[in-house]
Amino acid sequence: MGIPRPPDRALLFVGVLSSKKDYYIKAHQAIEKIFGEIIMEGPAIKWDFSDHYKGEIGEPLYRRFIFLRKLVEQENLSTIKLLTNKIEENLSIDGKRNVNLDPGYLTLAKIVLASTKDYAHRVYLRNGIYADLTLLFREGQFVPHINTYKDYQDERHLSVFMIARKLFNFV
């Protein structure tokens, strides 16, 4: 029988999807105010994986990842998602979002996102939030599985996560 022990702390990140630079900056500032110092930002990469957000957020859409210095407890992911939902709401106009925020965490073994939607590979946490196992670290790289979103499979984003994983060892 194994002895239960708490999980290691994780590197918090937030994926930001936006079409207007000023709303990206506002989201960036709010993320930093709530979660603390930012240690790394990935480049803005054009997001053209679906038309889902274009009617609400506008176009062209860009995805960036923001990584925070302070490590977080993995069980706090649902609370973090609720806080990022509040940022989205505060930056909305007439009920339409100007940014989509996808918080998640990185460990040496995996990348996990928070989601409000249930699906076969998601595990319920609490408060209507699920954990989405997005990428696994295997044979020296992050690899997707069958349900991983297309943008998280993009080599440009995977290289950002690899850099962040190296940073994680020094935080």
N, C-alpha and C positions, 0 to 999 in steps of 0.2 A: 504494500500500500504506500502510495506517494504521500509526502507531507506537503500540504498546501502552503504556498508562499505567495506573496504579492508579486505581480508582474513588474518588470523593469519599467522605468519611466520612458516616455517616448518623445520624439521631436514633433512638435505641432507645426502643421502647415495649413494654409488656406489657399485653395484654388480660386482665383478671381476671374470671372467671365464678364467682360464689359465691352461696350462699343465707344464710349466717350471717355477721354482721358481724365476729364475733371471728376467724373464719378469714380474712376479707378483711384484717383488721388484721395478722394473723400473716404472711400472704403479702406484704403491703405492706412490713413490716419486713424480711423475708427478701430481697425484691427490692432494697430500699435498701442492705442490708448487702453484697450481692454486687455490685450494679451501680453503686452510688454515689447521689449526690444526686438526688432527684426534683424536677423543675422544674414539673410540671403534672399534675393529675389531672382526668379528665373526671367528669361526674356519674354516679351510679349509675342506670342505666336498666334497667327491667324487661325481662328476656329471655324472650320467649315465642315463639321462632321454631321450636322443635321440642320434643319430649318426651325427646330423646336423653339429656340429663344429669340429668333430674329424679330418676330412681331412684337415682342414685349420689350426687349432690351435694345433693339436696333441692330444696325450692321454698318460696317463690317465688325464682327466680333473677334475679340482677342482673349486668350487665356494666359494668365501668369500665375506662378506659384510664389507665395510668400512664406518664408520659414522663420519661426520665432526662436529666440535664444533659450527661453525658459522651458525646460522639459516638463511634460504634463503626465499626470496619472492617466493610464489608459481608460479607466472607468469613468473619467470625466468627459468623454467624447460626446455624450448626449447633451450635457450642459453647454459645452462649447458650441454645438450645432444650434441650440436654441438662442445663444448669444449672437451667432452670425446671422440667423434668421431675423433677429431684431435689427441688426445693421442694415440688412436688405430692406426691411420695412421702412426704416428711417430715411433711406435714400430713394424710396419709391415716390412716384408722382401719380396721383389719381389711380392708385392701386396697381400700377405697372412698375415692375422692378427696373432699375437702371444697372444693377449688378446682380450676378448670381454668385454666391459664396459657398464653396464646398470645403469644409474643414475636414482634416484627417490627421493621422499621425503615421510616423515612420519609425520602425524599429530596425534592428539589424536583420530581421527575418522577413519583414512584411510591410506593406502599406495598407492602411485601413481608412476608409472614408465613412463619414456619417451620412445617413439618408433618412428621409421621412417616409420612404416607400419600402414596403416589404417585398421580398422576392426569395427564391429558393436558397440562394447563397448568403443571405443576410440573416444576422442574428439580432433579435430584439434586445435592446438595452433597457431603456425606460423613457417615459414621457413622450412616447410616439416616435422614438428615434431608434434606428437600426444601425448596426455595424456592417459595412460592406467590405469584405476581403477583396482588395483590388489588385494588388501585385504581390508576388512571392519572390523572395531572394533565393536564387538557386544557381549553382555553378558560376558564381561571381557576377551575376546580373539580376536585375528585376525582370520577372517574366509575368505575363498576363495569364489568366485562365479564361474559360469559355464566356464568362459574364463580364469581363473587364470592358469598361467603356473604351471606344476607339481612340479618344484623345489621350487616354492614359497608356495606350499602346504605341503612341507616336514616339519615334526614336529621339526626337528633340526633348520631349518631356522626360523620357527615361534617362537621358543623360543628365538632366537637372536633378533628378532623384538620386542618381549615383553620386553626384557632387555633394548633395545634402547628406547622403549616407556617410560619406567621408567626414563631413563636418560634425556629424552626430557623435563620432568617436572622440571629438575634442571639446564638445560643449560641457 
